Amino acid sequence: MKLYGGGKIITGLIIFFFLVTFPFFLNIGKVNAKPEPKIDTPEIQKLAEKKCIEPKAFMRAEHMKLLNDWRDFAVRNGQRLYVNSEEKQFTISLQNTCMHCHSNKKKFCDECHNYMAVKPYCWSCHIAPKEKES
């Protein structure tokens, strides 16, 4: 049995394999730098005690769950006060509590979300903050 055009078929398969695997070979050994959120906004600098509503480790790991809980408390239950682990009260509001201090959305929110390939749906309801050019 003779394979007609076997050389062309094998050449085509080799080219196809190369094109499909090229992106993987191109990125071997390259690592994206982990983003460090910028917390040097004017509002944060004014604070005597530079603390978020919960400890830093908690906020890094659980902020998405906290924001979902806040949504449920505020929108579905009408509850507008959050009491943190130190018994301090905060108004439940993404724009007036969180974004008041973390006003640099591009440097604070977007860098980490892009790094993690996460597309939060916060801004489908909320108005994205206008950032001042510095």
C-alpha positions in Angstrom: 0.0 0.0 0.0 1.5 3.3 -1.1 0.7 6.6 0.7 0.1 9.3 -1.9 1.5 12.7 -0.9 2.9 11.2 2.3 5.7 13.8 2.4 3.2 16.7 2.2 1.0 15.1 4.9 3.9 14.6 7.3 5.2 18.1 6.6 1.8 19.5 7.2 1.4 17.7 10.5 4.8 18.9 11.7 3.9 22.5 10.8 0.5 22.1 12.5 2.1 20.7 15.7 4.6 23.6 15.7 1.9 26.2 15.4 -0.3 24.7 18.1 2.6 24.3 20.6 4.5 27.5 19.8 2.8 29.6 22.5 3.7 27.1 25.2 7.3 26.9 24.2 7.5 30.7 23.9 6.5 31.1 27.5 8.6 28.4 29.2 10.4 29.8 32.2 8.6 33.2 32.1 6.7 34.2 35.1 4.5 37.3 35.6 5.5 39.4 38.6 2.9 39.2 41.4 1.3 42.6 41.7 1.5 44.6 44.9 -1.6 46.7 45.4 -0.8 50.4 45.7 -2.2 51.8 49.0 -0.6 55.2 48.8 -3.8 57.2 48.1 -4.2 60.6 49.7 -7.1 59.4 51.9 -5.0 56.5 53.3 -2.1 58.9 54.0 -4.4 61.1 56.0 -5.4 58.2 58.3 -3.6 58.1 61.7 -4.0 54.3 61.8 -3.6 52.8 58.4 -5.9 49.8 58.8 -8.7 48.5 56.6 -12.0 47.3 57.9 -10.5 43.9 58.6 -6.8 42.7 58.9 -4.7 42.7 55.7 -4.5 38.9 55.5 -8.2 38.5 55.8 -8.9 41.2 53.1 -6.5 39.6 50.6 -8.1 36.2 51.0 -11.7 37.0 51.7 -12.6 40.4 50.3 -14.7 38.8 47.5 -16.8 36.9 50.0 -17.1 40.0 52.2 -18.3 42.1 49.3 -20.9 39.4 48.3 -22.0 39.3 51.9 -22.2 43.1 52.0 -24.4 43.0 48.8 -26.7 40.6 50.5 -26.9 42.5 53.7 -27.5 45.9 52.1 -29.6 45.1 49.0 -31.6 42.1 50.2 -31.8 42.6 53.9 -31.6 46.4 54.2 -28.8 46.2 56.7 -26.3 49.0 56.3 -23.8 48.6 59.2 -20.9 46.1 59.3 -19.3 45.3 62.6 -15.7 44.1 62.1 -13.7 41.7 64.2 -12.6 44.5 66.5 -16.3 45.6 67.1 -15.9 48.8 65.0 -18.8 49.8 62.8 -18.5 50.7 59.1 -21.1 51.6 56.5 -21.7 48.9 54.0 -20.9 50.6 50.8 -18.5 49.7 48.0 -18.3 53.2 46.7 -18.4 55.2 50.0 -16.4 52.9 52.3 -14.0 50.8 50.1 -13.4 53.2 47.2 -13.2 56.2 49.6 -9.7 55.0 50.7 -8.9 52.7 47.7 -9.6 55.3 45.1 -6.9 54.1 42.7 -8.9 51.4 41.1 -6.5 50.8 38.2 -3.5 50.3 40.6 -5.4 48.7 43.5 -8.2 46.6 42.0 -7.5 46.1 38.3 -3.8 44.9 38.6 -4.7 42.0 40.9 -7.9 41.1 39.1 -6.0 41.1 35.7 -3.2 39.0 37.2 -5.6 36.4 38.5 -7.8 36.6 35.3 -10.8 37.5 37.3 -13.6 39.7 36.0 -15.6 40.9 39.0 -19.1 42.1 38.2 -19.1 45.0 40.7 -19.1 47.6 38.0 -22.1 46.2 36.2 -24.2 47.9 38.9 -21.8 50.4 40.5 -20.3 53.4 38.8 -16.6 53.0 38.4 -14.8 55.7 40.2 -13.2 58.6 38.3 -9.5 58.6 39.0 -7.5 61.8 39.2 -4.5 62.1 36.9 -1.3 62.5 38.9 
